[in-house]
Amino acid sequence: MGNSGSAVKVCTDHQGGINWLSLSPDGQRLLTGSEDGTARLWSTADSQCHGHFQGHESYITFCHLENEAAFTCSADHTIRKWDVMTGQCLAIYRGHTSIVNRILVAKDYLFSGSYDRTARCWSVDKEKQIQEFRGHRNCVLTLAHYSSRDVLEEEEEEEEEEEGVSRDLLVTGSTDCTVKVWWVSSGRCYQTLLGHTGAVLCLILDAPNRELFSGSTDYTIRTWNIVTGEQLKVFKEHQGSVICLELVNRHLYSGSADRTVKCWLVDTGERIQTYKAHKHSVSTLKYHAGILFTGSGDACARAFNSKSGVLQKIFRGHKFIINCIQIHNELLYTASHDGTLRIWDIRGICKRNKRRLKKERSAQGRSSQKGSLSRLFNNKVGCMVQQENGE
């Protein structure tokens, strides 16, 4: 049974619930977006707030942090870009006619999805809308992006170049129960993936393997071939909405409103582990160094041994749902609807897990060595028998 942990630091600067938490690519900063309409920038070195971004006219739904710029989207229908050093608002992207749910930054593009049933593509630098993706019958909740060069064979790439088609594609999941794949350059819908009977809440992309995973309120996860649009597998053991997904080494982890996380082998569709102990929906999850960390509507974060499913630690202290978690330098960051960012030391768990993995590898090595010696012995015996028989 897991033991309780106490936070090494509690950051209470926000005046409203924290809806999202983003870590910069270099790991030096964190960005929180809040119900109070502001975003805050935190240093991972000293856990202090070093920036306060104000300007949105309603709550912030989602945020994304690059090394030099921060992006926030809001119920005020806009997206804003901020300078992380000065806190200055660098750009306001206007065009959506309802709440902006999600943003995604890829190359020089900024993508957004909204309750207005559209997704949009913006030029990051020019503050200008490049494309509008219209076709969903309800709000766009989740986004993914890839380049066709990541998934097409050389012959297909040559055909694409001859046709002059853009390489970039946007994937959108909607409450209309569909997933759509769009050409970024034309705004044309390339594929509509049909099969879900509930809202699509989460997407995860494995472009090198041409696969897309979608989780839904219909209690299922579905795998799709993103080139052909074919539905490959349906994972259907959950008894509640699938809220979040994580893909690691061909293992798919799914968090659900049924209070569990399940681990699936992607290649076979087999469910190999169920992580229990949550007293409410699993709202967020993150895999790190053989440990599965989860955040729940019961206001607790948890750490599980990803292989055995054993609960190793419970992190108590939040008052409401944990909306997002991040991990950096063996510190766990949890952001909650209670308005706090909490920081937890996970060095002890990580060390224990490393020792366990080392023992397992050592045991596997000895087993492999025994197998090799056994094969060598059997080969020698076989040769002796052949010689005796004059073969």
PyMOL commands that set and color helices and strands:
alter all, ss='L'
color gray80, all
select helices_A, chain A and resi 148-150+154-163+207-209+347-388
alter helices_A, ss='H'
color red, helices_A
select strands_A, chain A and resi 3-5+9-11+18-23+29-34+39-43+49-53+60-65+69-74+79-83+89-93+100-106+109-114+118-123+128-134+140-147+168-174+179-183+189-193+200-206+211-216+221-225+231-235+242-248+251-256+261-265+271-275+282-288+291-296+301-305+311-315+322-328+331-336+341-345
alter strands_A, ss='S'
color yellow, strands_A
deselect
rebuild
show_as cartoon
